[in-house]
Every structure is written in C-alpha cells, then in structure tokens.
C-alpha cells in the first residue's frame, strides 16, 4: 500500500503509542493502581484489554509493512532495467542475472535467498 508520508508518519506514531500501552498493560494486568482503572474499574478486563491492544498493534504492523520488500526489489530492478537489457543482449539468462543481482545485494544463501530469487525471477520475466 502506498501511503502519503504524513499519514505514514502518523501511523508509526500510533503504532509506538499502541505498543507502549500494550507493554504497560502486560506488566500491570490486575494491578488495582493501574492507569487503566481511570477507564475500566474492574481489573478482570485487563487481560482482554491487553490482548486487544496487542492485536491492534500487530494489525498496524502488518498494514505498514505490507509489500514493502517486494516494492523495493521491483524498484531496484526497474532502476537497473537498462543494465538488465544489456545483459540479456549479451545472452545472459534470467537465472544468471537474478543470482548476480542478489550477490550484489549481499544475499548469501538459505531460505531468504531462495524466496528473493523467486521474486527477482518473477519480476525479470515481466521486464
């Protein structure tokens, strides 16, 4: 998702506030002197409030990071489209181009390497 910078910044601020409230709620669940007593008098709701805050924080993190890695990879490939076309004219395969691209990014091996390689190959087929 593409948010405007001001909206994105305000969502990050909201995320920090939610995370701080969640942390406070975790360590003060059931405390009769908790700041939550100003809003909710009964301490039996503390666990439900804590879980709700955590779920909201998690949802906001997912919203803010949705597709972030894919967009960056695509952007880097689009920037280097001219170089990629030159390599293709020289007879280099998409597999070779993807492996050299990932080695330049410093991705070594493992499951992240394989996932990134699949994404790069998919984007190369579209270029």
Steps between C-alpha positions, in 0.01 A plus 500: 500500500621847423432748776586865490801580722298700756246221539776240520677699773179537700439124469850432634433736793172318567688170486752617759220618730314170461815301571579704810144454625525127432827477692348692789191279494710183507687599813202657679225246435293465815675787678240698697713816461537471122430799279235289326286534815413851379314346204413148617430449870491119495850340478354180353494671158877565501593188307237570235626859469859377471412251227298762312791746512740231378271401213461864396878548510552187292242607242660843471846345452360280222336799337818706507728224372266350242696450179795711610766251398342424167469864404866564580616204291283608210627857531864386494435284195323786321791732572738243351275414203752639251781288638273194508411552132871527417567170678213336311641626169832339595316169539486482879207305644253636752636247750851642464368856526299417814794330669738785421241755613455322835875461547539876451234554768698275735243223523698181556291186531219339691127534490506880464730463200264253334195719565674810370626309197146394411375857529786636292442237231129586497576871460761430233245310295277809507775742394 
